[in-house]
């Protein structure tokens, strides 16, 4: 009577088994990376189609022959640009890429590069006023740091003065329409209304000459 086949003694994995497992793990990671890359490239093909159509619409804007055609082409072009940007941001989100949206936050040297300052009356010093170049994260790591302009203490820069309105007609000469219509004539005004200095009298001139 035959008994059960003897089992090979189990022991710690050999160096060959360890190497085989490492190769299998690397192969799986390579396949996953290739799949993600193909998915990304396929989405970029759709974005390329959208940008090609955007370029065509830009040509229509330059070739517009009337203001109405130019307005219609400009609206269509703006919609295409917005759609392309939304599509790109959607693909970023699918691959765990997110914008930093640094405006309004305190500057963080680990994520941001200060490229300019601007005096601001109300924002605390070091607050990011705007991003010159948008920053992005890949998961929890930094894909690209943001280039920002931050606030510094001081009054806000004054805006250019508004040009004063042109002076109206001289109040000393006002046109009064005649009763019977026709050409208007300037109304005479007195010296006091025009605020002119009073001339010296003839008697005073004579005394000054005798003196």
Long-range contacts (C-beta under 8 A, 24 or more apart in sequence): 36-95, 40-91, 40-95, 43-87, 43-91, 43-94, 44-91, 46-87, 47-84, 47-87, 47-88, 47-91, 50-80, 50-83, 50-84, 50-87, 51-84, 53-80, 54-80, 54-81, 54-84, 92-136, 95-138, 96-138, 96-139, 97-136, 97-137, 97-138, 97-143, 98-136, 98-137, 99-134, 99-135, 99-136, 99-137, 100-131, 100-134, 100-135, 100-136, 100-137, 100-146, 102-128, 102-131, 102-135, 102-146, 102-148, 103-128, 103-129, 103-130, 103-131, 103-148, 104-128, 107-148, 107-150, 110-142, 111-135, 111-142, 111-145, 111-146, 112-145, 112-146, 112-147, 112-148, 113-145, 113-146, 113-147, 113-148, 114-148, 114-149, 114-150, 115-147, 115-148, 115-149, 116-149, 116-150, 117-149, 117-150, 117-151, 117-152, 118-149, 118-150, 118-151, 118-152, 118-157, 119-151, 119-152, 119-153, 119-154, 119-155, 119-156, 119-157, 120-151, 120-152, 120-153, 120-154, 120-156, 121-154, 121-155, 121-156, 123-151, 124-151, 125-150, 125-151, 125-152, 125-153, 126-150, 126-151, 127-151
